[in-house]
Amino acid sequence: MPAGLEYQPRQHESGDNWSGLQFFDDRVLFFADQMGRGSPLHFRYTLRATTAGTFAAPAPSAYAMYGPPVTSSGLSATVTIR
């Protein structure tokens, strides 16, 4: 999670493809029961801007906790809060 933002919980929050989540100061962990080859997972959550500035949003990464070693990663980005 980029600096300058914090998680804004919503009641009864859920996702299309995930079974649990944990929020920390520097990262968000999503847990999915199943992943299909070639089928994207969509994770949605709300963040609130708390500090103005330009911050780096690290690239997302995913890995299988059990089973064969499978990994995936995304692109990093820059977030500007005014």
PyMOL Python script that loads the backbone (N, CA, C, O; Angstrom):
from pymol import cmd

cmd.read_pdbstr("""\
ATOM      1  N   MET A   1       0.851  -1.171   0.000  1.00  0.00           N
ATOM      2  CA  MET A   1       0.000   0.000   0.000  1.00  0.00           C
ATOM      3  C   MET A   1       0.899   1.237   0.000  1.00  0.00           C
ATOM      4  O   MET A   1       1.859   1.291   0.769  1.00  0.00           O
ATOM      5  N   PRO A   2       0.616   2.215  -0.829  1.00  0.00           N
ATOM      6  CA  PRO A   2       1.445   3.417  -0.830  1.00  0.00           C
ATOM      7  C   PRO A   2       1.264   4.214   0.461  1.00  0.00           C
ATOM      8  O   PRO A   2       0.200   4.178   1.080  1.00  0.00           O
ATOM      9  N   ALA A   3       2.304   4.925   0.854  1.00  0.00           N
ATOM     10  CA  ALA A   3       2.201   5.828   1.996  1.00  0.00           C
ATOM     11  C   ALA A   3       1.169   6.902   1.669  1.00  0.00           C
ATOM     12  O   ALA A   3       0.874   7.141   0.498  1.00  0.00           O
ATOM     13  N   GLY A   4       0.629   7.539   2.677  1.00  0.00           N
ATOM     14  CA  GLY A   4      -0.362   8.582   2.462  1.00  0.00           C
ATOM     15  C   GLY A   4      -1.781   8.068   2.326  1.00  0.00           C
ATOM     16  O   GLY A   4      -2.717   8.856   2.189  1.00  0.00           O
ATOM     17  N   LEU A   5      -1.954   6.749   2.361  1.00  0.00           N
ATOM     18  CA  LEU A   5      -3.271   6.133   2.241  1.00  0.00           C
ATOM     19  C   LEU A   5      -3.478   5.150   3.382  1.00  0.00           C
ATOM     20  O   LEU A   5      -2.525   4.547   3.874  1.00  0.00           O
ATOM     21  N   GLU A   6      -4.723   4.994   3.797  1.00  0.00           N
ATOM     22  CA  GLU A   6      -5.036   3.972   4.788  1.00  0.00           C
ATOM     23  C   GLU A   6      -6.322   3.260   4.392  1.00  0.00           C
ATOM     24  O   GLU A   6      -7.179   3.815   3.704  1.00  0.00           O
ATOM     25  N   TYR A   7      -6.428   2.044   4.838  1.00  0.00           N
ATOM     26  CA  TYR A   7      -7.592   1.224   4.528  1.00  0.00           C
ATOM     27  C   TYR A   7      -8.839   1.816   5.167  1.00  0.00           C
ATOM     28  O   TYR A   7      -8.822   2.201   6.336  1.00  0.00           O
ATOM     29  N   GLN A   8      -9.911   1.886   4.405  1.00  0.00           N
ATOM     30  CA  GLN A   8     -11.200   2.387   4.878  1.00  0.00           C
ATOM     31  C   GLN A   8     -12.181   1.232   4.857  1.00  0.00           C
ATOM     32  O   GLN A   8     -12.713   0.906   3.795  1.00  0.00           O
ATOM     33  N   PRO A   9     -12.442   0.590   6.012  1.00  0.00           N
ATOM     34  CA  PRO A   9     -13.311  -0.593   5.997  1.00  0.00           C
ATOM     35  C   PRO A   9     -14.749  -0.259   5.633  1.00  0.00           C
ATOM     36  O   PRO A   9     -15.248   0.830   5.919  1.00  0.00           O
ATOM     37  N   ARG A  10     -15.400  -1.223   4.994  1.00  0.00           N
ATOM     38  CA  ARG A  10     -16.822  -1.121   4.666  1.00  0.00           C
ATOM     39  C   ARG A  10     -17.516  -2.321   5.280  1.00  0.00           C
ATOM     40  O   ARG A  10     -16.934  -3.401   5.375  1.00  0.00           O
ATOM     41  N   GLN A  11     -18.744  -2.135   5.690  1.00  0.00           N
ATOM     42  CA  GLN A  11     -19.493  -3.254   6.253  1.00  0.00           C
ATOM     43  C   GLN A  11     -19.740  -4.314   5.192  1.00  0.00           C
ATOM     44  O   GLN A  11     -20.013  -3.997   4.034  1.00  0.00           O
ATOM     45  N   HIS A  12     -19.643  -5.549   5.589  1.00  0.00           N
ATOM     46  CA  HIS A  12     -19.942  -6.697   4.727  1.00  0.00           C
ATOM     47  C   HIS A  12     -19.118  -6.701   3.452  1.00  0.00           C
ATOM     48  O   HIS A  12     -19.599  -7.108   2.394  1.00  0.00           O
ATOM     49  N   GLU A  13     -17.872  -6.247   3.554  1.00  0.00           N
ATOM     50  CA  GLU A  13     -17.009  -6.206   2.378  1.00  0.00           C
ATOM     51  C   GLU A  13     -16.662  -7.625   1.939  1.00  0.00           C
ATOM     52  O   GLU A  13     -16.350  -8.483   2.764  1.00  0.00           O
ATOM     53  N   SER A  14     -16.720  -7.856   0.648  1.00  0.00           N
ATOM     54  CA  SER A  14     -16.368  -9.160   0.108  1.00  0.00           C
ATOM     55  C   SER A  14     -15.841  -8.965  -1.305  1.00  0.00           C
ATOM     56  O   SER A  14     -15.927  -7.877  -1.874  1.00  0.00           O
ATOM     57  N   GLY A  15     -15.304 -10.024  -1.850  1.00  0.00           N
ATOM     58  CA  GLY A  15     -14.766  -9.957  -3.193  1.00  0.00           C
ATOM     59  C   GLY A  15     -15.340 -11.054  -4.058  1.00  0.00           C
ATOM     60  O   GLY A  15     -15.977 -11.987  -3.568  1.00  0.00           O
ATOM     61  N   ASP A  16     -15.107 -10.932  -5.352  1.00  0.00           N
ATOM     62  CA  ASP A  16     -15.616 -11.922  -6.284  1.00  0.00           C
ATOM     63  C   ASP A  16     -14.907 -13.260  -6.127  1.00  0.00           C
ATOM     64  O   ASP A  16     -15.532 -14.313  -6.256  1.00  0.00           O
ATOM     65  N   ASN A  17     -13.609 -13.224  -5.851  1.00  0.00           N
ATOM     66  CA  ASN A  17     -12.817 -14.443  -5.891  1.00  0.00           C
ATOM     67  C   ASN A  17     -11.974 -14.676  -4.646  1.00  0.00           C
ATOM     68  O   ASN A  17     -11.075 -15.516  -4.682  1.00  0.00           O
ATOM     69  N   TRP A  18     -12.218 -13.987  -3.571  1.00  0.00           N
ATOM     70  CA  TRP A  18     -11.351 -14.165  -2.420  1.00  0.00           C
ATOM     71  C   TRP A  18     -12.137 -14.544  -1.188  1.00  0.00           C
ATOM     72  O   TRP A  18     -13.320 -14.230  -1.058  1.00  0.00           O
ATOM     73  N   SER A  19     -11.444 -15.238  -0.271  1.00  0.00           N
ATOM     74  CA  SER A  19     -12.119 -15.795   0.896  1.00  0.00           C
ATOM     75  C   SER A  19     -11.730 -15.104   2.199  1.00  0.00           C
ATOM     76  O   SER A  19     -12.354 -15.357   3.229  1.00  0.00           O
ATOM     77  N   GLY A  20     -10.735 -14.254   2.182  1.00  0.00           N
ATOM     78  CA  GLY A  20     -10.326 -13.549   3.394  1.00  0.00           C
ATOM     79  C   GLY A  20      -9.324 -12.463   3.068  1.00  0.00           C
ATOM     80  O   GLY A  20      -8.743 -12.456   1.983  1.00  0.00           O
ATOM     81  N   LEU A  21      -9.116 -11.543   4.001  1.00  0.00           N
ATOM     82  CA  LEU A  21      -8.137 -10.491   3.804  1.00  0.00           C
ATOM     83  C   LEU A  21      -7.596 -10.026   5.143  1.00  0.00           C
ATOM     84  O   LEU A  21      -8.259 -10.140   6.174  1.00  0.00           O
ATOM     85  N   GLN A  22      -6.371  -9.496   5.110  1.00  0.00           N
ATOM     86  CA  GLN A  22      -5.735  -8.906   6.284  1.00  0.00           C
ATOM     87  C   GLN A  22      -5.074  -7.613   5.843  1.00  0.00           C
ATOM     88  O   GLN A  22      -4.423  -7.566   4.799  1.00  0.00           O
ATOM     89  N   PHE A  23      -5.242  -6.556   6.643  1.00  0.00           N
ATOM     90  CA  PHE A  23      -4.639  -5.274   6.338  1.00  0.00           C
ATOM     91  C   PHE A  23      -3.565  -4.957   7.360  1.00  0.00           C
ATOM     92  O   PHE A  23      -3.771  -5.110   8.564  1.00  0.00           O
ATOM     93  N   PHE A  24      -2.413  -4.513   6.870  1.00  0.00           N
ATOM     94  CA  PHE A  24      -1.298  -4.073   7.694  1.00  0.00           C
ATOM     95  C   PHE A  24      -0.940  -2.652   7.280  1.00  0.00           C
ATOM     96  O   PHE A  24      -1.506  -2.139   6.315  1.00  0.00           O
ATOM     97  N   ASP A  25      -0.028  -2.011   7.975  1.00  0.00           N
ATOM     98  CA  ASP A  25       0.360  -0.643   7.631  1.00  0.00           C
ATOM     99  C   ASP A  25       0.969  -0.542   6.243  1.00  0.00           C
ATOM    100  O   ASP A  25       0.785   0.466   5.560  1.00  0.00           O
ATOM    101  N   ASP A  26       1.686  -1.562   5.819  1.00  0.00           N
ATOM    102  CA  ASP A  26       2.420  -1.483   4.564  1.00  0.00           C
ATOM    103  C   ASP A  26       1.933  -2.423   3.470  1.00  0.00           C
ATOM    104  O   ASP A  26       2.453  -2.384   2.355  1.00  0.00           O
ATOM    105  N   ARG A  27       0.948  -3.265   3.762  1.00  0.00           N
ATOM    106  CA  ARG A  27       0.508  -4.226   2.748  1.00  0.00           C
ATOM    107  C   ARG A  27      -0.890  -4.755   3.058  1.00  0.00           C
ATOM    108  O   ARG A  27      -1.402  -4.625   4.170  1.00  0.00           O
ATOM    109  N   VAL A  28      -1.477  -5.350   2.040  1.00  0.00           N
ATOM    110  CA  VAL A  28      -2.778  -6.002   2.156  1.00  0.00           C
ATOM    111  C   VAL A  28      -2.595  -7.437   1.701  1.00  0.00           C
ATOM    112  O   VAL A  28      -1.968  -7.685   0.671  1.00  0.00           O
ATOM    113  N   LEU A  29      -3.135  -8.387   2.456  1.00  0.00           N
ATOM    114  CA  LEU A  29      -3.068  -9.797   2.078  1.00  0.00           C
ATOM    115  C   LEU A  29      -4.468 -10.290   1.757  1.00  0.00           C
ATOM    116  O   LEU A  29      -5.382 -10.157   2.572  1.00  0.00           O
ATOM    117  N   PHE A  30      -4.637 -10.859   0.570  1.00  0.00           N
ATOM    118  CA  PHE A  30      -5.895 -11.470   0.157  1.00  0.00           C
ATOM    119  C   PHE A  30      -5.695 -12.970   0.101  1.00  0.00           C
ATOM    120  O   PHE A  30      -4.605 -13.442  -0.223  1.00  0.00           O
ATOM    121  N   PHE A  31      -6.726 -13.715   0.412  1.00  0.00           N
ATOM    122  CA  PHE A  31      -6.667 -15.168   0.370  1.00  0.00           C
ATOM    123  C   PHE A  31      -7.760 -15.668  -0.558  1.00  0.00           C
ATOM    124  O   PHE A  31      -8.936 -15.350  -0.382  1.00  0.00           O
ATOM    125  N   ALA A  32      -7.357 -16.455  -1.551  1.00  0.00           N
ATOM    126  CA  ALA A  32      -8.306 -17.025  -2.511  1.00  0.00           C
ATOM    127  C   ALA A  32      -8.281 -18.535  -2.390  1.00  0.00           C
ATOM    128  O   ALA A  32      -7.211 -19.133  -2.269  1.00  0.00           O
ATOM    129  N   ASP A  33      -9.448 -19.154  -2.421  1.00  0.00           N
ATOM    130  CA  ASP A  33      -9.540 -20.612  -2.334  1.00  0.00           C
ATOM    131  C   ASP A  33      -9.111 -21.294  -3.626  1.00  0.00           C
ATOM    132  O   ASP A  33      -8.521 -22.374  -3.602  1.00  0.00           O
ATOM    133  N   GLN A  34      -9.410 -20.657  -4.752  1.00  0.00           N
ATOM    134  CA  GLN A  34      -9.089 -21.260  -6.044  1.00  0.00           C
ATOM    135  C   GLN A  34      -8.653 -20.183  -7.018  1.00  0.00           C
ATOM    136  O   GLN A  34      -9.107 -19.040  -6.958  1.00  0.00           O
ATOM    137  N   MET A  35      -7.761 -20.574  -7.918  1.00  0.00           N
ATOM    138  CA  MET A  35      -7.329 -19.701  -8.999  1.00  0.00           C
ATOM    139  C   MET A  35      -7.347 -20.523 -10.272  1.00  0.00           C
ATOM    140  O   MET A  35      -6.792 -21.621 -10.318  1.00  0.00           O
ATOM    141  N   GLY A  36      -7.985 -19.992 -11.307  1.00  0.00           N
ATOM    142  CA  GLY A  36      -8.024 -20.697 -12.584  1.00  0.00           C
ATOM    143  C   GLY A  36      -6.985 -20.148 -13.542  1.00  0.00           C
ATOM    144  O   GLY A  36      -6.733 -18.943 -13.576  1.00  0.00           O
ATOM    145  N   ARG A  37      -6.388 -21.027 -14.312  1.00  0.00           N
ATOM    146  CA  ARG A  37      -5.387 -20.605 -15.293  1.00  0.00           C
ATOM    147  C   ARG A  37      -6.036 -19.660 -16.311  1.00  0.00           C
ATOM    148  O   ARG A  37      -7.053 -19.999 -16.916  1.00  0.00           O
ATOM    149  N   GLY A  38      -5.457 -18.502 -16.491  1.00  0.00           N
ATOM    150  CA  GLY A  38      -5.969 -17.537 -17.450  1.00  0.00           C
ATOM    151  C   GLY A  38      -7.188 -16.758 -16.985  1.00  0.00           C
ATOM    152  O   GLY A  38      -7.733 -15.956 -17.743  1.00  0.00           O
ATOM    153  N   SER A  39      -7.626 -16.983 -15.746  1.00  0.00           N
ATOM    154  CA  SER A  39      -8.778 -16.258 -15.203  1.00  0.00           C
ATOM    155  C   SER A  39      -8.287 -15.244 -14.175  1.00  0.00           C
ATOM    156  O   SER A  39      -7.774 -15.630 -13.125  1.00  0.00           O
ATOM    157  N   PRO A  40      -8.435 -13.966 -14.460  1.00  0.00           N
ATOM    158  CA  PRO A  40      -7.947 -12.953 -13.506  1.00  0.00           C
ATOM    159  C   PRO A  40      -8.784 -12.943 -12.233  1.00  0.00           C
ATOM    160  O   PRO A  40      -9.978 -13.240 -12.256  1.00  0.00           O
ATOM    161  N   LEU A  41      -8.140 -12.598 -11.131  1.00  0.00           N
ATOM    162  CA  LEU A  41      -8.841 -12.369  -9.866  1.00  0.00           C
ATOM    163  C   LEU A  41      -9.003 -10.869  -9.688  1.00  0.00           C
ATOM    164  O   LEU A  41      -8.096 -10.107 -10.023  1.00  0.00           O
ATOM    165  N   HIS A  42     -10.137 -10.436  -9.167  1.00  0.00           N
ATOM    166  CA  HIS A  42     -10.397  -9.019  -8.948  1.00  0.00           C
ATOM    167  C   HIS A  42     -10.487  -8.763  -7.454  1.00  0.00           C
ATOM    168  O   HIS A  42     -11.316  -9.352  -6.759  1.00  0.00           O
ATOM    169  N   PHE A  43      -9.627  -7.881  -6.968  1.00  0.00           N
ATOM    170  CA  PHE A  43      -9.610  -7.514  -5.559  1.00  0.00           C
ATOM    171  C   PHE A  43      -9.965  -6.042  -5.451  1.00  0.00           C
ATOM    172  O   PHE A  43      -9.315  -5.194  -6.063  1.00  0.00           O
ATOM    173  N   ARG A  44     -10.983  -5.740  -4.681  1.00  0.00           N
ATOM    174  CA  ARG A  44     -11.428  -4.348  -4.533  1.00  0.00           C
ATOM    175  C   ARG A  44     -11.491  -4.009  -3.056  1.00  0.00           C
ATOM    176  O   ARG A  44     -11.998  -4.781  -2.243  1.00  0.00           O
ATOM    177  N   TYR A  45     -10.968  -2.845  -2.729  1.00  0.00           N
ATOM    178  CA  TYR A  45     -11.062  -2.340  -1.369  1.00  0.00           C
ATOM    179  C   TYR A  45     -10.938  -0.831  -1.432  1.00  0.00           C
ATOM    180  O   TYR A  45     -10.495  -0.285  -2.443  1.00  0.00           O
ATOM    181  N   THR A  46     -11.320  -0.156  -0.373  1.00  0.00           N
ATOM    182  CA  THR A  46     -11.352   1.295  -0.345  1.00  0.00           C
ATOM    183  C   THR A  46     -10.201   1.833   0.504  1.00  0.00           C
ATOM    184  O   THR A  46      -9.968   1.369   1.621  1.00  0.00           O
ATOM    185  N   LEU A  47      -9.487   2.814  -0.041  1.00  0.00           N
ATOM    186  CA  LEU A  47      -8.431   3.504   0.688  1.00  0.00           C
ATOM    187  C   LEU A  47      -8.823   4.959   0.863  1.00  0.00           C
ATOM    188  O   LEU A  47      -9.524   5.523   0.023  1.00  0.00           O
ATOM    189  N   ARG A  48      -8.375   5.564   1.944  1.00  0.00           N
ATOM    190  CA  ARG A  48      -8.647   6.977   2.202  1.00  0.00           C
ATOM    191  C   ARG A  48      -7.325   7.729   2.186  1.00  0.00           C
ATOM    192  O   ARG A  48      -6.352   7.298   2.805  1.00  0.00           O
ATOM    193  N   ALA A  49      -7.290   8.861   1.473  1.00  0.00           N
ATOM    194  CA  ALA A  49      -6.093   9.697   1.436  1.00  0.00           C
ATOM    195  C   ALA A  49      -5.941  10.408   2.776  1.00  0.00           C
ATOM    196  O   ALA A  49      -6.882  11.032   3.267  1.00  0.00           O
ATOM    197  N   THR A  50      -4.749  10.308   3.365  1.00  0.00           N
ATOM    198  CA  THR A  50      -4.501  10.926   4.666  1.00  0.00           C
ATOM    199  C   THR A  50      -3.390  11.968   4.625  1.00  0.00           C
ATOM    200  O   THR A  50      -3.338  12.846   5.486  1.00  0.00           O
ATOM    201  N   THR A  51      -2.501  11.884   3.635  1.00  0.00           N
ATOM    202  CA  THR A  51      -1.353  12.785   3.562  1.00  0.00           C
ATOM    203  C   THR A  51      -1.120  13.185   2.116  1.00  0.00           C
ATOM    204  O   THR A  51      -1.102  12.331   1.229  1.00  0.00           O
ATOM    205  N   ALA A  52      -0.941  14.478   1.871  1.00  0.00           N
ATOM    206  CA  ALA A  52      -0.643  14.956   0.516  1.00  0.00           C
ATOM    207  C   ALA A  52       0.796  14.606   0.150  1.00  0.00           C
ATOM    208  O   ALA A  52       1.676  14.567   1.009  1.00  0.00           O
ATOM    209  N   GLY A  53       1.021  14.354  -1.136  1.00  0.00           N
ATOM    210  CA  GLY A  53       2.363  14.059  -1.613  1.00  0.00           C
ATOM    211  C   GLY A  53       2.335  13.065  -2.760  1.00  0.00           C
ATOM    212  O   GLY A  53       1.268  12.656  -3.218  1.00  0.00           O
ATOM    213  N   THR A  54       3.518  12.684  -3.216  1.00  0.00           N
ATOM    214  CA  THR A  54       3.671  11.692  -4.263  1.00  0.00           C
ATOM    215  C   THR A  54       4.350  10.475  -3.651  1.00  0.00           C
ATOM    216  O   THR A  54       5.404  10.594  -3.026  1.00  0.00           O
ATOM    217  N   PHE A  55       3.743   9.305  -3.831  1.00  0.00           N
ATOM    218  CA  PHE A  55       4.207   8.097  -3.175  1.00  0.00           C
ATOM    219  C   PHE A  55       4.306   6.951  -4.176  1.00  0.00           C
ATOM    220  O   PHE A  55       3.593   6.922  -5.178  1.00  0.00           O
ATOM    221  N   ALA A  56       5.189   6.020  -3.893  1.00  0.00           N
ATOM    222  CA  ALA A  56       5.335   4.827  -4.728  1.00  0.00           C
ATOM    223  C   ALA A  56       4.372   3.745  -4.256  1.00  0.00           C
ATOM    224  O   ALA A  56       4.277   3.454  -3.063  1.00  0.00           O
ATOM    225  N   ALA A  57       3.666   3.162  -5.203  1.00  0.00           N
ATOM    226  CA  ALA A  57       2.804   2.007  -4.925  1.00  0.00           C
ATOM    227  C   ALA A  57       3.555   0.779  -5.423  1.00  0.00           C
ATOM    228  O   ALA A  57       3.739   0.616  -6.630  1.00  0.00           O
ATOM    229  N   PRO A  58       3.988  -0.079  -4.518  1.00  0.00           N
ATOM    230  CA  PRO A  58       4.775  -1.237  -4.947  1.00  0.00           C
ATOM    231  C   PRO A  58       3.968  -2.189  -5.832  1.00  0.00           C
ATOM    232  O   PRO A  58       2.738  -2.215  -5.786  1.00  0.00           O
ATOM    233  N   ALA A  59       4.673  -2.949  -6.615  1.00  0.00           N
ATOM    234  CA  ALA A  59       4.023  -3.915  -7.505  1.00  0.00           C
ATOM    235  C   ALA A  59       3.339  -5.001  -6.684  1.00  0.00           C
ATOM    236  O   ALA A  59       3.906  -5.485  -5.704  1.00  0.00           O
ATOM    237  N   PRO A  60       2.123  -5.389  -7.073  1.00  0.00           N
ATOM    238  CA  PRO A  60       1.474  -6.501  -6.373  1.00  0.00           C
ATOM    239  C   PRO A  60       2.165  -7.817  -6.728  1.00  0.00           C
ATOM    240  O   PRO A  60       2.723  -7.973  -7.814  1.00  0.00           O
ATOM    241  N   SER A  61       2.114  -8.745  -5.798  1.00  0.00           N
ATOM    242  CA  SER A  61       2.664 -10.072  -6.073  1.00  0.00           C
ATOM    243  C   SER A  61       1.728 -11.116  -5.479  1.00  0.00           C
ATOM    244  O   SER A  61       0.990 -10.846  -4.531  1.00  0.00           O
ATOM    245  N   ALA A  62       1.775 -12.301  -6.050  1.00  0.00           N
ATOM    246  CA  ALA A  62       0.926 -13.400  -5.588  1.00  0.00           C
ATOM    247  C   ALA A  62       1.728 -14.681  -5.614  1.00  0.00           C
ATOM    248  O   ALA A  62       2.623 -14.857  -6.441  1.00  0.00           O
ATOM    249  N   TYR A  63       1.397 -15.572  -4.697  1.00  0.00           N
ATOM    250  CA  TYR A  63       2.047 -16.874  -4.695  1.00  0.00           C
ATOM    251  C   TYR A  63       1.116 -17.894  -4.053  1.00  0.00           C
ATOM    252  O   TYR A  63       0.221 -17.549  -3.282  1.00  0.00           O
ATOM    253  N   ALA A  64       1.346 -19.139  -4.386  1.00  0.00           N
ATOM    254  CA  ALA A  64       0.558 -20.230  -3.827  1.00  0.00           C
ATOM    255  C   ALA A  64       1.140 -20.616  -2.468  1.00  0.00           C
ATOM    256  O   ALA A  64       2.340 -20.864  -2.346  1.00  0.00           O
ATOM    257  N   MET A  65       0.285 -20.665  -1.454  1.00  0.00           N
ATOM    258  CA  MET A  65       0.747 -21.058  -0.128  1.00  0.00           C
ATOM    259  C   MET A  65       0.996 -22.557  -0.058  1.00  0.00           C
ATOM    260  O   MET A  65       1.899 -23.006   0.648  1.00  0.00           O
ATOM    261  N   TYR A  66       0.208 -23.323  -0.779  1.00  0.00           N
ATOM    262  CA  TYR A  66       0.308 -24.782  -0.761  1.00  0.00           C
ATOM    263  C   TYR A  66       0.368 -25.269  -2.194  1.00  0.00           C
ATOM    264  O   TYR A  66      -0.033 -24.554  -3.112  1.00  0.00           O
ATOM    265  N   GLY A  67       0.852 -26.444  -2.390  1.00  0.00           N
ATOM    266  CA  GLY A  67       0.890 -27.017  -3.729  1.00  0.00           C
ATOM    267  C   GLY A  67       2.136 -26.615  -4.479  1.00  0.00           C
ATOM    268  O   GLY A  67       3.133 -26.232  -3.868  1.00  0.00           O
ATOM    269  N   PRO A  68       2.094 -26.698  -5.801  1.00  0.00           N
ATOM    270  CA  PRO A  68       3.284 -26.382  -6.603  1.00  0.00           C
ATOM    271  C   PRO A  68       3.636 -24.903  -6.484  1.00  0.00           C
ATOM    272  O   PRO A  68       2.758 -24.067  -6.272  1.00  0.00           O
ATOM    273  N   PRO A  69       4.931 -24.578  -6.623  1.00  0.00           N
ATOM    274  CA  PRO A  69       5.347 -23.170  -6.520  1.00  0.00           C
ATOM    275  C   PRO A  69       4.874 -22.357  -7.723  1.00  0.00           C
ATOM    276  O   PRO A  69       5.418 -22.490  -8.820  1.00  0.00           O
ATOM    277  N   VAL A  70       3.884 -21.534  -7.520  1.00  0.00           N
ATOM    278  CA  VAL A  70       3.309 -20.692  -8.563  1.00  0.00           C
ATOM    279  C   VAL A  70       3.389 -19.249  -8.078  1.00  0.00           C
ATOM    280  O   VAL A  70       3.004 -18.952  -6.947  1.00  0.00           O
ATOM    281  N   THR A  71       3.883 -18.356  -8.924  1.00  0.00           N
ATOM    282  CA  THR A  71       3.987 -16.939  -8.554  1.00  0.00           C
ATOM    283  C   THR A  71       3.492 -16.059  -9.689  1.00  0.00           C
ATOM    284  O   THR A  71       3.390 -16.486 -10.839  1.00  0.00           O
ATOM    285  N   SER A  72       3.187 -14.819  -9.333  1.00  0.00           N
ATOM    286  CA  SER A  72       2.758 -13.832 -10.305  1.00  0.00           C
ATOM    287  C   SER A  72       3.069 -12.456  -9.738  1.00  0.00           C
ATOM    288  O   SER A  72       3.137 -12.289  -8.520  1.00  0.00           O
ATOM    289  N   SER A  73       3.256 -11.479 -10.599  1.00  0.00           N
ATOM    290  CA  SER A  73       3.493 -10.109 -10.128  1.00  0.00           C
ATOM    291  C   SER A  73       2.901  -9.118 -11.112  1.00  0.00           C
ATOM    292  O   SER A  73       2.638  -9.444 -12.269  1.00  0.00           O
ATOM    293  N   GLY A  74       2.701  -7.908 -10.630  1.00  0.00           N
ATOM    294  CA  GLY A  74       2.125  -6.842 -11.449  1.00  0.00           C
ATOM    295  C   GLY A  74       3.103  -5.694 -11.608  1.00  0.00           C
ATOM    296  O   GLY A  74       4.313  -5.867 -11.464  1.00  0.00           O
ATOM    297  N   LEU A  75       2.575  -4.537 -11.903  1.00  0.00           N
ATOM    298  CA  LEU A  75       3.396  -3.346 -12.134  1.00  0.00           C
ATOM    299  C   LEU A  75       3.305  -2.386 -10.957  1.00  0.00           C
ATOM    300  O   LEU A  75       2.252  -2.255 -10.333  1.00  0.00           O
ATOM    301  N   SER A  76       4.399  -1.723 -10.660  1.00  0.00           N
ATOM    302  CA  SER A  76       4.381  -0.674  -9.643  1.00  0.00           C
ATOM    303  C   SER A  76       3.794   0.590 -10.263  1.00  0.00           C
ATOM    304  O   SER A  76       3.656   0.693 -11.481  1.00  0.00           O
ATOM    305  N   ALA A  77       3.452   1.546  -9.406  1.00  0.00           N
ATOM    306  CA  ALA A  77       2.847   2.795  -9.892  1.00  0.00           C
ATOM    307  C   ALA A  77       3.233   3.929  -8.951  1.00  0.00           C
ATOM    308  O   ALA A  77       3.811   3.707  -7.887  1.00  0.00           O
ATOM    309  N   THR A  78       2.905   5.137  -9.364  1.00  0.00           N
ATOM    310  CA  THR A  78       3.103   6.322  -8.542  1.00  0.00           C
ATOM    311  C   THR A  78       1.732   6.910  -8.233  1.00  0.00           C
ATOM    312  O   THR A  78       0.885   7.026  -9.118  1.00  0.00           O
ATOM    313  N   VAL A  79       1.519   7.278  -6.982  1.00  0.00           N
ATOM    314  CA  VAL A  79       0.242   7.845  -6.544  1.00  0.00           C
ATOM    315  C   VAL A  79       0.511   9.265  -6.063  1.00  0.00           C
ATOM    316  O   VAL A  79       1.403   9.494  -5.246  1.00  0.00           O
ATOM    317  N   THR A  80      -0.271  10.220  -6.579  1.00  0.00           N
ATOM    318  CA  THR A  80      -0.157  11.608  -6.148  1.00  0.00           C
ATOM    319  C   THR A  80      -1.443  12.001  -5.430  1.00  0.00           C
ATOM    320  O   THR A  80      -2.540  11.851  -5.968  1.00  0.00           O
ATOM    321  N   ILE A  81      -1.292  12.505  -4.213  1.00  0.00           N
ATOM    322  CA  ILE A  81      -2.424  12.967  -3.412  1.00  0.00           C
ATOM    323  C   ILE A  81      -2.284  14.462  -3.251  1.00  0.00           C
ATOM    324  O   ILE A  81      -1.240  14.949  -2.817  1.00  0.00           O
ATOM    325  N   ARG A  82      -3.331  15.200  -3.599  1.00  0.00           N
ATOM    326  CA  ARG A  82      -3.276  16.682  -3.525  1.00  0.00           C
ATOM    327  C   ARG A  82      -4.187  17.189  -2.453  1.00  0.00           C
ATOM    328  O   ARG A  82      -4.277  18.398  -2.240  1.00  0.00           O
TER     329      ARG A  82
END
""", "prot")
cmd.dss("prot")
cmd.show_as("cartoon", "prot")
cmd.util.cbc("prot")
cmd.orient("prot")
